[in-house]
Amino acid sequence: MMTRLVLLGLVLLIGGCAASPGMKMSPGSVEPKVEIIPITPELIAKQERAKIEGVPSKLKIVGSEDDEGEYEYYIGPRDILSITVWDHPELTIPAGQFRAAETEGHRVAADGTIFYPYAGKVHVAGKTQAEVRELLTEKLSRQIANPQLDVKVVGFRSQKAYVVGEVANPGFQPITDVPLTVIDAIARAGGVTEQGDRTHVILSRGGEKYIINLLDITQRGEISRNILLKDGDILNVSNRNRRKIFVLGEVTNPSSIYIPRGYMSLSEAISDAGGVNPRTSNPARIFVIRGTAERPEIYQLNAKNPAALVLGDQFQLQPRDVIYVATAGVTRWNRLIENLLPTASLLWDITNINTNINYRNF
């Protein structure tokens, strides 16, 4: 609601500035302070190349270098082990209808050890099931000829990752002998809600924060981004409120619009705002303001050009872009741009509340 009220006020303010007599000046009377970049086929091609080049081949910082076929679970404190010694029932906790192995097994102590007959106190934390089996086999062989053992983790309690934010069932997800990936963890949490932003999932690990785009994985097939989670990881699915773009000026319905499916073109945004006003707009002056108040980027689409429909459909918007359709008859474009920048900055600040965190993008 607050955003809508501010947006309405800004529309009225800009509209008043654009219609004032002081705005009527011949082009070129004021030196431009900000470069205006025309939206051309060359610009579209450049952005597409940058998008491809910006995709890393592997997430070595936050991902596991092991593939799932080589994944191993490492035992930790509070895990429950089931140990079977064949032909020696006295060393095996009997299992039955009323004796679950998880409740009757060997609990790993806080110091990472278990006590086992004939083997004594054995340190098992940080070891795989196969390594514990070999260790116990070696120790028991001093008392038992050719012991045959089976070791399994039946209670995974030492490691967990957390899934919070806009998911159906936030909470922790245990890390087990089955690899837990980003997609798996979110699926187990019930999936992303309607208010969730699939392009902005924040992974917190070791004091660092990283942004993961789920659409890169599910729609673009970039499996390398479906990283393995580790103990203590926190996945926070952001609210989609930050993924707004703003359409102002001479359109039928000036408004803020959510970016659906992770992407939206310039033409789609203007269409969703009801289209340009054919009587009051100047379709040759459609601006997209992006960046920050200190370093703005301003793009211009000349919709009078026959190729504009194609270019507008290919120009992909980014969250917090501000689109402005200029008023017909206004020629003092530099003053108009100067008035638009504070407006864009205010909208950026509103949608950026509580998001001033240094992220790494992948």
SULHURA-V559358 format. One record per pair of residues at least 12 apart in sequence whose C-alpha atoms are under 7 Angstrom apart, sorted by sequence separation. I is the first residue (numbers start at 1). J is the second residue. D is the distance in whole Angstrom. If there is no record, write none. Layout:
I_J_D / I_J_D
//
This chain:
112_124_6 / 113_125_7 / 137_149_7 / 160_172_6 / 161_173_5 / 173_185_7 / 200_212_6 / 201_213_6 / 244_256_6 / 245_257_5 / 287_299_6 / 288_300_6 / 112_125_5 / 160_173_6 / 161_174_6 / 199_212_7 / 200_213_6 / 244_257_5 / 245_258_6 / 287_300_5 / 160_174_4 / 161_175_7 / 199_213_4 / 244_258_5 / 286_300_6 / 287_301_6 / 159_174_6 / 160_175_5 / 198_213_6 / 199_214_6 / 243_258_6 / 244_259_6 / 285_300_6 / 286_301_5 / 133_149_6 / 159_175_5 / 198_214_5 / 199_215_6 / 243_259_6 / 285_301_6 / 286_302_7 / 119_136_7 / 133_150_7 / 198_215_6 / 284_301_7 / 285_302_6 / 133_151_6 / 156_174_7 / 255_273_7 / 284_302_4 / 82_101_6 / 170_189_6 / 254_273_6 / 283_302_6 / 284_303_5 / 119_139_5 / 156_176_6 / 169_189_5 / 253_273_5 / 283_303_5 / 284_304_5 / 119_140_6 / 168_189_6 / 169_190_6 / 252_273_6 / 253_274_6 / 283_304_6 / 80_102_6 / 118_140_6 / 129_151_6 / 167_189_6 / 168_190_5 / 251_273_6 / 252_274_5 / 322_344_6 / 82_105_5 / 129_152_6 / 163_186_7 / 167_190_6 / 168_191_6 / 251_274_6 / 252_275_6 / 81_105_5 / 82_106_6 / 167_191_6 / 168_192_6 / 251_275_6 / 252_276_6 / 80_105_6 / 81_106_5 / 118_143_7 / 167_192_4 / 168_193_6 / 251_276_4 / 252_277_6 / 80_106_5 / 81_107_6 / 91_117_7 / 163_189_7 / 166_192_6 / 167_193_5 / 247_273_7 / 250_276_6 / 251_277_5 / 80_107_4 / 166_193_6 / 250_277_6 / 79_107_6 / 80_108_6 / 205_233_5 / 320_348_6 / 78_107_6 / 79_108_5 / 166_195_7 / 204_233_6 / 205_234_7 / 78_108_5 / 166_196_5 / 203_233_7 / 204_234_5 / 250_280_6 / 77_108_5 / 78_109_6 / 203_234_6 / 204_235_7 / 250_281_5 / 290_321_5 / 76_108_7 / 77_109_5 / 78_110_7 / 203_235_5 / 289_321_6 / 290_322_7 / 77_110_5 / 202_235_6 / 203_236_6 / 288_321_7 / 289_322_5 / 77_111_7 / 201_235_7 / 202_236_5 / 288_322_6 / 289_323_6 / 77_112_5 / 201_236_6 / 202_237_6 / 288_323_5 / 76_112_6 / 201_237_5 / 287_323_6 / 288_324_7 / 200_237_7 / 201_238_6 / 287_324_5 / 200_238_6 / 286_324_6 / 287_325_6 / 286_325_5 / 197_237_6 / 285_325_6 / 286_326_6 / 196_237_6 / 197_238_5 / 285_326_6 / 196_238_6 / 197_239_6 / 283_325_7 / 183_226_6 / 196_239_5 / 197_240_5 / 282_325_7 / 182_226_6 / 195_239_6 / 196_240_5 / 281_325_7 / 282_326_6 / 181_226_6 / 182_227_6 / 195_240_6 / 267_312_5 / 268_313_7 / 281_326_6 / 282_327_5 / 181_227_5 / 182_228_7 / 266_312_5 / 267_313_5 / 281_327_5 / 282_328_4 / 181_228_4 / 182_229_7 / 265_312_7 / 266_313_6 / 280_327_6 / 281_328_5 / 77_125_6 / 180_228_6 / 181_229_6 / 265_313_5 / 280_328_5 / 293_341_7 / 75_124_7 / 76_125_5 / 179_228_7 / 180_229_6 / 265_314_6 / 266_315_6 / 75_125_5 / 76_126_6 / 265_315_5 / 266_316_6 / 75_126_5 / 265_316_4 / 266_317_6 / 74_126_5 / 75_127_6 / 102_154_5 / 264_316_6 / 265_317_6 / 293_345_5 / 74_127_5 / 75_128_6 / 101_154_7 / 102_155_5 / 263_316_7 / 264_317_6 / 292_345_7 / 74_128_5 / 263_317_7 / 73_128_6 / 72_128_7 / 85_147_7 / 86_148_6 / 85_148_6 / 86_149_6 / 199_262_6 / 85_149_5 / 84_149_6 / 85_150_7 / 84_150_5 / 83_150_6 / 84_151_7 / 83_151_5 / 161_229_7 / 82_151_6 / 83_152_7 / 161_230_7 / 81_151_7 / 82_152_5 / 161_231_6 / 167_237_7 / 81_152_6 / 82_153_6 / 160_231_5 / 161_232_5 / 162_233_6 / 163_234_6 / 164_235_6 / 165_236_5 / 166_237_5 / 81_153_5 / 82_154_6 / 159_231_5 / 160_232_6 / 161_233_5 / 162_234_5 / 163_235_5 / 164_236_5 / 165_237_5 / 166_238_6 / 80_153_6 / 81_154_6 / 161_234_6 / 162_235_6 / 163_236_6 / 164_237_6 / 165_238_6 / 166_239_6 / 79_153_7 / 80_154_6 / 81_155_7 / 245_319_6 / 246_320_7 / 251_325_7 / 80_155_5 / 244_319_5 / 245_320_5 / 246_321_6 / 247_322_6 / 248_323_6 / 249_324_5 / 250_325_5 / 79_155_5 / 80_156_7 / 243_319_5 / 244_320_5 / 245_321_5 / 246_322_5 / 247_323_5 / 248_324_5 / 249_325_5 / 250_326_6 / 79_156_5 / 242_319_7 / 243_320_7 / 245_322_6 / 246_323_6 / 247_324_6 / 248_325_7 / 249_326_6 / 250_327_6 / 79_157_5 / 78_157_6 / 79_158_6 / 78_158_5 / 77_158_5 / 76_158_5 / 73_176_7 / 73_177_5 / 72_177_7 / 71_179_7 / 242_351_5 / 242_352_7 / 68_179_7 / 211_359_6 / 210_359_5 / 211_360_6 / 209_359_5 / 210_360_5 / 211_361_5 / 212_362_6 / 209_360_6 / 210_361_6 / 211_362_6 / 64_227_7 / 63_227_5 / 64_228_6 / 59_224_7 / 63_228_6 / 58_224_6 / 59_225_7 / 57_224_7 / 15_249_7 / 11_248_6 / 11_249_7 / 39_299_6 / 37_298_6 / 38_299_6 / 39_300_6 / 36_298_5 / 37_299_5 / 38_300_5 / 39_301_5 / 35_298_7 / 36_299_6 / 37_300_6 / 38_301_6 / 36_300_7 / 41_311_7 / 44_314_7 / 40_311_7 / 44_315_6 / 32_334_6 / 27_331_6 / 30_334_7 / 26_331_6 / 27_332_6 / 24_330_6 / 25_331_6 / 26_332_6 / 23_330_6 / 24_331_6 / 25_332_5 / 24_332_6 / 18_327_7 / 23_332_5 / 18_330_7 / 18_336_7 / 10_343_7
//
